[in-house]
Amino acid sequence: MQIFGVDIGGSGIKGAPVDLDRGDLAQERHKVLTPQPATPDGVADGVKQVVDHFGWTGPVGVTFPGVVTGGATIRTAANVDDSWIDTDARLLLGERLGGLPVTVVNDADAAGVAEMNFGAGRGRRGTVIVLTFGTGIGSAVFVDGVLVPNTELGHLELDGHDAEKRASSKAREDHDMTWEHWAVHRVRRYLAHVEMLFSPELFIIGGGVSRKSHKFLPHIEGIKAEIVPAQLQNNAGIVGAAMRAAGH
């Protein structure tokens, strides 16, 4: 069975048909740049470009980098334009895609669901936290395989700032930090703070940095939980979005 998944990020919008039996992309993904400013109309146009690239005419699952309630309404918009807040994203995107059925889900929740079903979290019980490091930091918390939605742990306070302003992949690039410095002084401190609050058995590190985990994970010490890279890497959001659309 194939369903289309789209992952909206602060810098790019990417998508592809997903083979839900394998939990992997059925075709090579297509990506466009996220418009700046990332307004609802601009982002919706980008989603349409990605879906139209494949000539897709079935259900579409879409991730969003913020809190999504009821599978439709946007409540926060940290890394896109503030005009998204209170937007009915399901209605907007459905209309832009010519009436295709659309399901909208928080981006990290989608990535987490994919990792728990097809990746590094498969079969794991207890408390598992998936963290996606990119433009911001997304989080998905699971207790015995059940998702606690919209946790947004990237906005915990760290050193007087939003944690994602200190420890995201974008923060590393903006401040020209080495992988080791970022891992030791930013990511480790952030993980220690999250661990103090939730005492997870496992951290799964996702987002674009997961494919470069060998550059920073070995430098992270003093965390009691097991730390592993996401197996689906940066495709997890696309897969999870398709899974959510199939469920609806």
Secondary structure, DSSP 8 states (H G I E B T S, - for coil): -EEEEEEE-SSEEEEEEEETTTTEESS--EEEE--SS--HHHHHHHHHHHHHHTT--S-EEEEESS-EETTTEE---TTS-GGGTT-BHHHHHHHHTTT--EEEEEHHHHHHHHHHHHSTTTT--SEEEEEEESSSEEEEEEETTEEE----GGGSEETTEEHHHHHSHHHHHHTT--HHHHIIIIIHHHHHHHHHHH--SEEEEESGGGGGGGGTGGG--S-SSEEEE-SSGGGHHHHHHHHHHHH-
